[in-house]
Amino acid sequence: MQKNDFKIVPKKEKKGFSRNLIILFLVCLLLLLPFAIRSFVFLIGEFSYMTWKYSVSLFLKDVVLELTFVILFLVVLVILCTQKPFSKILLRCSTGLGILYIVTAIIVPRLPDFELQTFILVGINDVIIFEGFYFIIGLVLIIFSVLMKADLIIKLNWKMKCCR
């Protein structure tokens, strides 16, 4: 290097959430908190005492719903702490919940005490293959996670092209 040559090293600024986004996530966290606490207490109480007051199929549906609230609360908490809104945790959560709902839609109609409360998506004669409500929710969650994954891949490819 010569006398007047110098290196410029830019400081990397950590990209964080804006104030409005933090407020939005805190409001979301506060709205999910009562549901998450109730769900956590329900799950602990039901699994510790094994006192099912109703049918197994209704119990499994309740467990899936309560697990959804607990998982959503934890995901919003992790997103708020890491300040990465579209991170892998959201992708994995939506994929996992989608699979959980589809498995519920397949398993619950095969239980002996099953009573149809929503609608049948696919049924042959008197045999119910999928319960529609849970199957559609699971399908939407999986499609949402596939779209998020495609978006992440496109963003990574775009960053790689811009930084060359």
C-alpha positions as CSV (number, residue, x, y, z in Angstrom):
1,M,0.0,0.0,0.0
2,Q,1.1,3.5,-0.7
3,K,1.0,6.6,1.5
4,N,-2.6,7.7,0.7
5,D,-4.1,4.2,0.2
6,F,-6.3,2.9,3.0
7,K,-8.8,0.1,3.6
8,I,-12.3,0.7,4.3
9,V,-13.9,-2.0,6.4
10,P,-17.6,-1.4,6.7
11,K,-19.2,-2.2,10.1
12,K,-21.7,-4.9,10.0
13,E,-24.9,-3.7,11.6
14,K,-27.1,-6.3,13.2
15,K,-30.5,-6.2,11.6
16,G,-33.1,-6.2,14.3
17,F,-36.8,-5.8,14.5
18,S,-38.3,-2.4,14.1
19,R,-40.2,-1.1,17.1
20,N,-43.6,-1.8,15.5
21,L,-42.7,-5.4,14.8
22,I,-41.5,-5.9,18.4
23,I,-44.8,-4.5,19.6
24,L,-46.7,-6.8,17.2
25,F,-44.9,-9.9,18.4
26,L,-45.4,-8.9,22.1
27,V,-49.1,-8.4,21.5
28,C,-49.2,-11.8,19.8
29,L,-47.3,-13.3,22.7
30,L,-49.7,-11.8,25.2
31,L,-52.7,-13.0,23.3
32,L,-51.3,-16.5,23.1
33,L,-50.2,-16.6,26.7
34,P,-53.6,-17.6,28.3
35,F,-54.2,-20.3,25.7
36,A,-50.7,-21.7,26.2
37,I,-51.0,-21.7,30.0
38,R,-54.4,-23.4,29.8
39,S,-53.1,-25.9,27.2
40,F,-50.0,-26.7,29.2
41,V,-52.1,-27.3,32.4
42,F,-54.6,-29.4,30.4
43,L,-51.8,-31.6,29.0
44,I,-50.1,-32.0,32.3
45,G,-53.3,-32.8,34.1
46,E,-54.6,-35.3,31.5
47,F,-51.4,-37.1,31.1
48,S,-50.5,-37.3,34.8
49,Y,-53.8,-38.6,36.0
50,M,-55.1,-40.3,32.9
51,T,-58.6,-39.5,33.8
52,W,-60.4,-39.2,30.5
53,K,-63.9,-38.1,31.0
54,Y,-64.9,-38.6,27.4
55,S,-64.0,-40.7,24.3
56,V,-60.4,-41.3,23.2
57,S,-61.1,-39.7,19.8
58,L,-62.2,-36.4,21.4
59,F,-59.3,-36.6,23.8
60,L,-56.8,-36.9,20.9
61,K,-58.5,-34.0,19.1
62,D,-58.2,-31.9,22.2
63,V,-54.5,-32.9,22.7
64,V,-53.7,-31.8,19.1
65,L,-55.4,-28.5,19.6
66,E,-53.7,-27.9,22.9
67,L,-50.3,-28.9,21.5
68,T,-50.9,-26.4,18.7
69,F,-51.3,-23.5,21.2
70,V,-48.2,-24.5,23.2
71,I,-46.1,-24.8,20.1
72,L,-47.3,-21.5,18.6
73,F,-46.5,-19.7,21.9
74,L,-43.0,-21.2,22.0
75,V,-42.4,-20.3,18.3
76,V,-43.5,-16.7,18.8
77,L,-41.2,-16.5,21.9
78,V,-38.2,-17.9,20.0
79,I,-38.8,-15.5,17.1
80,L,-39.0,-12.6,19.4
81,C,-35.8,-13.6,21.2
82,T,-33.8,-14.4,18.1
83,Q,-35.3,-11.5,16.0
84,K,-35.4,-13.6,12.9
85,P,-39.1,-13.6,11.7
86,F,-38.8,-16.1,8.9
87,S,-36.3,-18.5,10.3
88,K,-36.1,-22.3,10.2
89,I,-38.0,-22.6,13.5
90,L,-41.2,-21.2,11.8
91,L,-40.6,-23.5,8.8
92,R,-40.2,-26.6,11.0
93,C,-43.1,-25.6,13.2
94,S,-45.6,-25.3,10.3
95,T,-44.3,-28.5,8.8
96,G,-44.6,-30.4,12.1
97,L,-48.0,-29.0,12.8
98,G,-49.2,-29.9,9.3
99,I,-48.0,-33.5,9.7
100,L,-49.6,-33.7,13.1
101,Y,-53.0,-32.5,11.8
102,I,-52.9,-34.9,8.8
103,V,-52.0,-37.8,11.0
104,T,-54.8,-36.9,13.3
105,A,-57.2,-36.7,10.3
106,I,-56.2,-40.2,9.4
107,I,-56.0,-41.9,12.8
108,V,-59.0,-40.5,14.7
109,P,-61.7,-41.8,12.3
110,R,-60.4,-45.3,12.8
111,L,-61.0,-45.3,16.6
112,P,-64.0,-47.3,17.8
113,D,-65.7,-44.4,19.6
114,F,-65.3,-41.8,16.8
115,E,-68.3,-39.5,16.2
116,L,-68.2,-37.2,13.2
117,Q,-68.4,-33.5,14.3
118,T,-67.2,-31.7,11.2
119,F,-67.3,-33.1,7.7
120,I,-65.8,-36.0,5.7
121,L,-63.3,-35.2,3.0
122,V,-62.9,-38.7,1.6
123,G,-65.1,-41.6,2.4
124,I,-65.9,-44.9,0.7
125,N,-69.3,-46.4,1.6
126,D,-69.4,-46.2,5.4
127,V,-65.6,-46.0,5.9
128,I,-64.2,-42.6,6.6
129,I,-60.7,-42.2,5.2
130,F,-60.0,-38.6,6.2
131,E,-61.8,-36.2,8.6
132,G,-62.0,-33.1,6.5
133,F,-61.4,-30.3,9.1
134,Y,-58.1,-31.6,10.4
135,F,-56.9,-32.8,7.0
136,I,-57.4,-29.4,5.3
137,I,-55.7,-27.6,8.2
138,G,-52.7,-29.9,7.9
139,L,-52.6,-29.5,4.1
140,V,-52.7,-25.7,4.3
141,L,-49.9,-25.7,6.9
142,I,-47.7,-28.0,4.8
143,I,-48.3,-25.9,1.7
144,F,-47.5,-22.8,3.7
145,S,-44.2,-24.4,4.9
146,V,-43.3,-25.4,1.3
147,L,-43.9,-21.8,0.1
148,M,-41.7,-20.5,3.0
149,K,-38.9,-22.9,2.1
150,A,-39.1,-21.9,-1.6
151,D,-39.0,-18.2,-0.5
152,L,-35.9,-18.8,1.7
153,I,-34.1,-20.6,-1.1
154,I,-34.9,-17.8,-3.5
155,K,-33.6,-15.2,-1.0
156,L,-30.4,-17.2,-0.4
157,N,-29.8,-17.5,-4.2
158,W,-30.4,-13.8,-4.7
159,K,-28.0,-12.9,-1.9
160,M,-25.3,-15.2,-3.4
161,K,-25.7,-13.5,-6.8
162,C,-25.6,-10.0,-5.4
163,C,-22.5,-10.6,-3.2
164,R,-20.4,-12.0,-6.0
